[in-house]
Amino acid sequence: MPNVTATATDPFITGSIVAAKLARETLESFDPVLRPLLAGQQFFVKLADGRWHPQGCQLGLCQCFDFSELLAPVARGFAARAAND
């Protein structure tokens, strides 16, 4: 039986904001000093090219991430709030 790897499908549109954590493999690619600062949940904004950028990044982080690098993204916004009310 062939190995089948499930890939995450990005259902969000450009400009969407999600709350998520970075995947462990992604965190390990950063300098050890930055890892604790990036390890928690943070907001990401979807760019027009499909990548995700940390919203309001205080570290001056110029790096963007693929959807597969975000753990359990949860939509943030009026639609998400209305569904939860």
Buried (B, 14 or more C-beta within 10 A) or exposed (E): EEEEEEEEEBEBEEEBBBBBBBBEEBBEEBEEEEBEEBEEEBBBBBEEEEBBBBEEBEEEBEEBBEBEBBEEBEBBEEEBEEEEE
